[in-house]
Amino acid sequence: MLGRLLVQLPGCPSCLATYRLAPCSNVLRCRPYLPKTRGMAADKEEAMPSGQTVDGDGFVSHGNGFTDSTAQALPAKKKRKRKEKPPPLPPPPLPDPSSFPPYKPSPHFRFELIHQSKKSAARVGRIHTPHGVIDTPGFVAVGTNAALKAVDGAWADAEGLQLMFCNTYHLLLHPGPEVVAGAGGLHAFMGRRDRPLITDSGGFQVFSLAYGTVHEEVNELKRSQGPSKHKTGNLMKGVTEEGVRFCSYRDGSHMLLTPESSVEAQKAFGADIILPLDELPPYHIADADLEASLGRSHRWMARSLRTHLADPRRQAMYGIVHGGMSIDLRRRSVEYLSALPFDGFAVGGSMGKDREDMVGLLRQVMPMMPRDKPCHILGIADPATLPQLVPFGCDTFDSCYPTRAGRHGTMLTPMGNVRVISGKFKNAHHPPVEGCTCYTCKTHTLAYLHHLKKANEPLMSTLLTIHNIHFMCTLMSDLRQQILADEI
């Protein structure tokens, strides 16, 4: 005979343990019972802890007036009804273009057409800015934090770089507009006083926190066979008509980016070309949501333009054409933005999942664009794509790909990419690219670059980035010559 019979208390949030030898304090929720073990019925009373008895129905009494039967009879708690959210308010109407002043060419910014190809829409031109001329078609390197990674700006300028792209989002978080303005603007802050700069609104980085890039979206869809499950809700906190709320990736502080605050920051930075705040929806998006996003972008850009026109400061502003992969929405975007007094235009937003989609989209969009102002393609500038886009009449292209490839050990060459880590270059004691006139190829051998990569020396990133910037600037120069000869 067992000395005591264990009392089982299943599912009790207070007891937690499966078996106990003492009464549960939560008598209203716990219903202990005796296990029906053969040969132990006569010992029930002996086995019960002090103060507990078993009635004829097998219910356990806790000795304080409560039994399982009384606990069971207590009324269940009523569930609270969730308050229904009110239906969203209709979006405000687009600002009427007639409410803006007519466009007047700025004495500080103008686009000069040098030659229009007789073979295609390709053209050679010059963009005149307060800090220098930009030859078009031209490559624009991306200096995210007001710096090209591993390369001083003067070294890149020596290789032919004219226009550099800086990101407002990162500069807004550090060092901040006040610090840059105190230095006299980005040109003085960076020591790049005789070359032009362009800054974005900060919107691309903020929305990338939630949606990721198109490349990430497509890969996620392939892996999960479902909608993208990126960083939504982590750092981007919400989008309203006012602007977009997000958390700083540096210290977690909450921030609000509006069309007005974005332009004010870019005024403090003092770049030659600035961009209005726009919304960048994900690649996989419903048609109705894409149309709503386009309307919000147009309203934000109109607000940005009003803020800019109130204090131009020798800066030019480009409108950004959106609409995703919808040609109809792209056409509507071009029609609305071209009616506003922007100094130039850019094509942004999602342009497809691969190069074929992008080229097909721009083939249809570029003929809609105004031809008397410069056109920039946002985020696209790789050697394989540029020769396909230049015939459409695109003028400038920015991308971090050439510099990022250099930092990861890849040299861009006319024969294709060269990965210097390959063992076949261990004894390649000759210039990395025959005929190249960049500092790297004139000074070092391919075997030395291979050694730097294998030894994880930071100098490798510097030397390959210098080469890749030179390669991109040379590629654009060659394309300009071909346009002048009507070969493109």
C-alpha positions in Angstrom: 0.0 0.0 0.0 1.3 3.4 -0.9 1.9 5.7 2.0 0.2 8.7 0.2 -1.6 8.9 -3.1 -0.4 11.6 -5.5 -3.1 14.1 -6.5 -2.9 15.0 -10.2 -3.7 18.6 -11.1 -3.8 18.8 -15.0 -3.7 22.1 -16.8 -3.6 24.4 -13.8 -1.9 27.8 -14.5 -1.0 28.1 -10.8 0.3 24.6 -10.1 2.3 24.1 -13.3 3.8 20.9 -11.9 2.0 17.6 -12.9 1.7 16.2 -9.4 1.4 17.9 -6.0 1.0 16.8 -2.4 -0.6 20.0 -1.1 -3.8 21.8 -2.0 -3.6 24.3 -4.8 -4.1 28.0 -3.8 -6.0 28.8 -6.9 -9.1 26.9 -5.9 -11.3 28.7 -8.4 -9.4 27.4 -11.4 -7.8 24.2 -10.3 -9.8 21.0 -10.1 -7.7 18.2 -8.6 -9.0 14.7 -8.8 -7.9 11.3 -7.6 -6.6 8.9 -10.2 -8.8 5.9 -10.6 -6.2 3.3 -9.7 -7.5 -0.2 -9.0 -7.1 -1.3 -5.3 -6.8 2.3 -3.9 -10.4 3.3 -3.5 -10.5 2.3 0.2 -7.6 4.5 0.9 -8.9 7.8 -0.6 -9.5 9.5 2.6 -6.1 8.5 4.0 -4.3 9.7 0.9 -5.9 13.2 0.9 -3.9 16.1 2.2 -5.1 17.7 5.4 -8.3 19.7 4.9 -9.4 17.9 1.7 -12.1 15.2 1.4 -13.7 13.3 -1.4 -17.5 13.4 -1.7 -19.7 10.6 -3.1 -19.5 11.9 -6.6 -15.7 11.9 -6.6 -15.3 15.7 -6.4 -12.5 16.9 -4.2 -13.4 19.4 -1.4 -10.7 21.9 -0.5 -12.0 22.4 3.0 -12.9 26.1 2.5 -16.4 25.8 1.0 -15.2 25.3 -2.6 -15.4 22.1 -4.4 -14.8 21.2 -8.0 -18.5 21.3 -8.6 -18.8 24.9 -7.2 -15.8 26.0 -9.1 -17.2 24.5 -12.3 -20.5 26.4 -11.7 -18.9 29.8 -11.7 -19.9 32.0 -14.7 -17.4 32.3 -17.6 -15.7 35.6 -18.2 -17.3 37.6 -21.0 -15.0 38.3 -23.9 -14.4 41.9 -24.7 -15.5 43.0 -28.2 -12.8 44.6 -30.2 -13.6 48.1 -31.4 -14.0 48.2 -35.1 -11.6 50.6 -36.9 -13.3 53.4 -38.7 -13.0 53.2 -42.5 -9.9 55.1 -43.9 -10.5 58.6 -45.0 -10.3 59.2 -48.8 -6.9 60.6 -49.9 -6.7 64.4 -50.5 -6.8 65.5 -54.2 -3.6 66.1 -56.1 -2.4 69.7 -56.0 -3.4 71.4 -59.2 -0.4 72.2 -61.4 -1.8 75.6 -62.1 -1.3 76.5 -58.5 2.5 76.4 -59.1 4.4 79.1 -60.9 5.4 78.4 -64.5 8.9 76.9 -65.0 11.7 79.4 -65.4 15.2 78.1 -66.3 17.6 78.8 -63.4 20.8 80.7 -64.0 22.5 78.1 -61.8 21.3 75.0 -63.6 20.7 74.1 -67.2 20.8 71.2 -69.6 22.7 71.7 -72.8 22.1 69.4 -75.8 25.4 68.7 -77.7 24.3 66.1 -80.2 21.1 64.1 -80.9 21.8 60.7 -82.5 20.4 60.1 -85.9 20.1 56.4 -85.1 18.2 56.4 -81.8 17.0 58.6 -79.0 20.5 58.6 -77.5 22.0 62.0 -77.0 25.2 63.8 -75.7 24.7 66.7 -73.4 26.1 68.8 -70.5 24.4 69.6 -67.2 25.7 72.9 -65.9 25.7 73.2 -62.1 27.2 75.7 -59.6 30.0 73.2 -58.9 30.9 72.0 -62.3 29.7 70.4 -65.5 28.3 66.8 -65.9 28.9 65.2 -69.3 26.0 63.0 -70.3 25.5 60.1 -70.6 27.4 59.8 -67.3 28.0 57.5 -64.4 27.2 58.6 -60.9 29.1 56.9 -58.0 27.3 56.4 -54.7 29.0 57.9 -51.6 26.4 56.8 -49.0 27.8 58.6 -46.0 29.3 61.5 -48.0 32.2 59.2 -48.8 33.2 56.5 -51.3 34.1 53.5 -49.3 37.9 52.9 -49.3 38.6 55.8 -51.8 39.1 59.4 -51.2 37.0 61.7 -53.4 40.0 63.3 -55.0 41.3 59.9 -56.2 37.9 59.2 -57.8 37.8 62.6 -59.4 41.3 61.9 -60.9 39.8 58.9 -62.7 37.1 61.0 -64.3 34.2 61.0 -61.8 32.1 64.1 -62.1 28.8 63.6 -60.1 28.6 61.8 -56.7 25.4 60.6 -55.0 25.0 61.0 -51.2 22.1 59.6 -49.1 20.1 61.9 -47.0 18.8 59.1 -44.7 22.2 58.2 -43.4 23.4 61.8 -43.2 20.2 62.7 -41.3 21.1 60.2 -38.6 24.8 61.1 -38.5 26.3 63.6 -38.4 23.0 65.5 -38.9 22.1 68.5 -41.1 23.2 71.0 -38.4 26.8 69.7 -38.4 27.0 69.6 -42.2 25.5 73.1 -42.5 28.0 74.4 -39.9 30.8 73.2 -42.1 29.4 75.1 -45.1 27.5 72.3 -46.7 28.5 68.9 -48.1 31.0 70.3 -50.6 33.1 71.9 -47.9 32.4 69.1 -45.4 33.8 66.5 -47.9 36.5 68.7 -49.4 34.8 68.4 -52.9 34.4 72.0 -53.8 34.7 71.8 -57.6 32.5 68.8 -58.4 28.7 68.5 -58.3 26.7 66.4 -55.8 23.2 65.0 -55.8 21.3 63.9 -52.7 18.1 61.8 -52.4 15.2 62.3 -50.1 15.9 59.5 -47.7 12.8 57.6 -48.7 14.5 54.7 -50.5 16.4 53.7 -47.4 13.4 54.1 -45.1 11.1 51.9 -47.3 13.9 49.4 -47.8 13.8 48.8 -44.1 10.3 47.4 -44.5 10.2 45.8 -47.9 13.8 45.0 -48.8 15.0 45.3 -52.3 13.3 43.7 -55.3 16.1 41.1 -55.4 15.4 40.2 -51.8 11.7 40.0 -52.4 12.1 37.7 -55.4 14.5 35.4 -53.6 12.1 35.3 -50.6 9.2 34.4 -52.8 11.2 31.6 -54.4 12.2 30.1 -51.0 8.8 30.4 -49.3 6.4 30.2 -52.2 4.5 32.9 -50.4 4.5 36.7 -50.0 7.6 38.5 -48.9 8.2 38.4 -45.1 10.8 41.1 -44.7 11.5 43.7 -42.1 8.0 45.2 -41.9 7.3 46.5 -38.4 10.9 46.5 -37.3 12.4 49.9 -38.1 9.7 51.4 -40.3 6.7 52.2 -38.1 4.1 53.5 -40.5 3.1 55.6 -43.5 0.5 58.4 -43.4 -0.3 61.4 -45.5 2.0 63.4 -43.3 5.1 61.3 -44.0 6.8 58.1 -42.9 7.8 57.2 -39.3 10.8 55.0 -38.6 13.3 54.1 -35.9 17.0 55.1 -36.2 19.2 52.0 -36.8 21.8 53.8 -34.7 20.0 54.4 -31.4 16.4 53.3 -31.9 15.0 56.8 -31.6 11.7 57.5 -33.4 11.8 59.8 -36.3 9.3 61.3 -38.8 10.4 62.1 -42.3 8.0 64.4 -44.2 8.4 66.1 -47.6 9.2 69.3 -45.9 11.7 67.9 -43.4 13.5 66.0 -46.2 13.9 69.1 -48.4 15.0 71.2 -45.4 17.7 68.6 -44.7 18.8 68.7 -48.3 19.0 72.5 -48.1 21.3 72.2 -45.2 23.5 69.6 -47.1 23.6 72.0 -50.1 23.9 69.5 -53.0 23.5 70.8 -56.6 20.6 68.4 -57.4 18.0 67.3 -54.8 15.1 64.9 -54.9 11.6 65.1 -53.4 10.2 62.6 -50.9 8.5 59.7 -52.6 7.0 56.3 -51.5 8.7 53.2 -52.8 6.2 50.3 -52.6 7.3 46.7 -52.8 7.6 44.8 -56.1 4.8 42.4 -55.1 1.9 44.7 -54.5 -1.8 44.8 -55.5 -2.8 47.1 -58.3 -5.1 49.2 -56.1 -2.3 49.6 -53.5 0.2 50.6 -56.2 -2.2 53.2 -57.5 -2.8 54.6 -54.0 1.0 54.7 -53.5 1.5 56.6 -56.7 -1.1 59.2 -55.6 0.7 59.7 -52.3 4.1 60.0 -54.0 2.7 62.7 -56.3 1.2 64.6 -53.3 4.5 64.3 -51.4 6.5 65.5 -54.4 4.3 68.5 -54.9 4.8 69.4 -51.2 8.5 68.9 -51.6 8.6 71.2 -54.7 6.7 73.9 -52.9 9.2 73.8 -50.0 12.1 73.9 -52.5 10.6 76.8 -54.5 10.2 78.9 -51.3 14.0 78.8 -50.9 15.8 77.5 -54.1 19.4 78.2 -52.9 21.0 77.6 -56.3 19.7 74.0 -56.2 17.8 72.0 -58.8 15.1 69.5 -58.0 14.1 66.5 -60.1 10.6 64.9 -60.1 10.6 61.1 -59.8 8.4 59.1 -62.1 6.7 56.1 -60.4 4.1 53.5 -61.2 5.9 50.1 -60.9 5.5 47.8 -63.8 2.2 49.5 -64.9 2.7 51.4 -68.1 -0.6 53.2 -67.6 0.5 54.4 -64.1 3.9 55.4 -65.4 2.2 57.5 -68.1 0.0 59.2 -65.6 3.0 59.9 -63.4 4.9 61.5 -66.4 1.9 63.6 -67.3 1.4 65.0 -63.8 5.0 65.6 -62.9 5.9 67.2 -66.3 3.2 69.8 -65.6 5.1 70.9 -62.5 8.1 73.2 -62.6 10.8 70.6 -61.9 14.3 71.2 -63.3 14.7 67.6 -64.4 13.3 64.1 -63.9 14.3 60.7 -62.7 12.8 57.2 -63.1 12.5 55.3 -59.9 10.5 52.7 -58.0 10.4 49.0 -58.9 11.4 48.3 -62.5 11.0 44.6 -62.6 12.6 41.4 -61.2 15.4 41.2 -63.8 17.3 43.1 -66.5 14.8 42.0 -69.2 11.9 43.5 -67.3 13.8 46.8 -66.6 14.9 47.3 -70.2 11.4 46.5 -71.5 9.8 49.0 -69.1 12.2 51.8 -69.9 11.8 51.2 -73.6 8.2 52.3 -73.2 8.6 54.9 -70.5 11.5 57.0 -71.9 9.6 58.2 -75.0 7.0 59.7 -72.7 9.6 61.8 -70.8 10.2 65.5 -71.5 13.1 65.9 -73.9 14.2 69.4 -72.9 15.3 68.4 -69.4 17.8 65.8 -68.1 16.6 62.4 -67.1 18.3 60.3 -64.4 17.8 56.5 -63.9 17.9 55.7 -60.1 19.9 52.7 -58.9 20.9 51.3 -62.3 24.5 51.5 -63.6 26.2 48.2 -64.4 28.3 47.6 -67.5 25.9 45.1 -69.1 22.8 47.3 -68.8 24.1 50.8 -69.7 24.7 50.1 -73.4 21.0 49.0 -73.6 19.6 52.1 -71.8 21.7 54.8 -73.4 19.8 54.5 -76.8 16.6 55.4 -75.0 17.9 58.9 -74.2 18.8 58.4 -70.5 21.3 60.9 -69.3 22.8 59.9 -65.9 22.9 56.6 -63.9 23.8 55.9 -60.3 24.7 52.6 -58.7 26.8 51.3 -55.8 27.5 48.1 -57.8 30.9 49.1 -59.3 32.4 50.2 -56.0 30.9 47.4 -54.0 32.2 44.8 -56.6 35.7 46.3 -56.2 35.6 46.0 -52.4 34.7 42.3 -52.8 37.6 41.6 -55.1 36.0 41.9 -58.6 37.6 44.0 -61.4 35.3 45.3 -64.2 36.9 44.8 -67.6 35.9 44.9 -71.3 36.3 41.1 -71.3 34.0 40.6 -68.3 34.5 40.5 -64.6 37.8 39.3 -63.1 37.9 37.9 -59.6 41.4 38.5 -58.4 41.2 35.8 -55.7 41.4 33.1 -58.3 44.5 30.9 -57.9 45.4 31.3 -61.6 46.5 34.8 -60.9 49.1 33.9 -58.2 52.0 34.3 -60.7 50.3 36.8 -63.1 53.1 39.4 -63.0 51.6 41.8 -65.5 49.1 44.7 -65.4 45.7 43.6 -64.3 44.0 44.9 -67.4 46.1 45.5 -70.5 45.7 49.0 -71.9 43.9 50.4 -68.9 45.3 53.8 -67.8 43.9 53.8 -64.2 46.3 54.3 -61.3 45.9 50.6 -60.2 46.7 49.1 -63.6 49.6 51.5 -64.2 51.2 50.8 -60.8 50.5 47.2 -59.7 50.3 43.7 -61.1 47.5 41.2 -61.0 49.6 38.9 -58.9 50.0 41.6 -56.3 46.2 42.2 -56.2 45.7 38.5 -55.8 48.1 38.5 -52.9 46.2 41.5 -51.2 42.9 39.7 -51.5 44.3 36.4 -50.1 45.9 38.3 -47.2 42.8 40.3 -46.5 44.6 43.6 -46.9 42.3 46.7 -47.0 44.5 48.2 -49.8 42.9 45.7 -52.2 39.5 47.4 -51.7 41.0 50.8 -52.5 42.9 49.7 -55.6 40.0 47.8 -57.2 37.5 50.5 -56.4 39.8 53.0 -58.2 40.0 50.8 -61.2 36.2 50.2 -61.3 35.4 53.9 -61.1 37.9 54.5 -64.0 36.3 51.7 -66.0 32.8 53.1 -65.6 33.9 56.6 -66.5 35.7 55.3 -69.6 32.7 53.2 -70.6 30.5 56.3 -70.5 33.1 58.3 -72.5 33.2 55.6 -75.2 29.4 55.6 -75.4 29.4 59.4 -75.8 31.8 59.1 -78.7 29.7 56.4 -80.3 26.6 58.7 -80.1 28.6 61.6 -81.6 29.4 59.3 -84.5 25.7 58.2 -84.8 26.8 54.6 -84.1 24.2 54.2 -81.3 
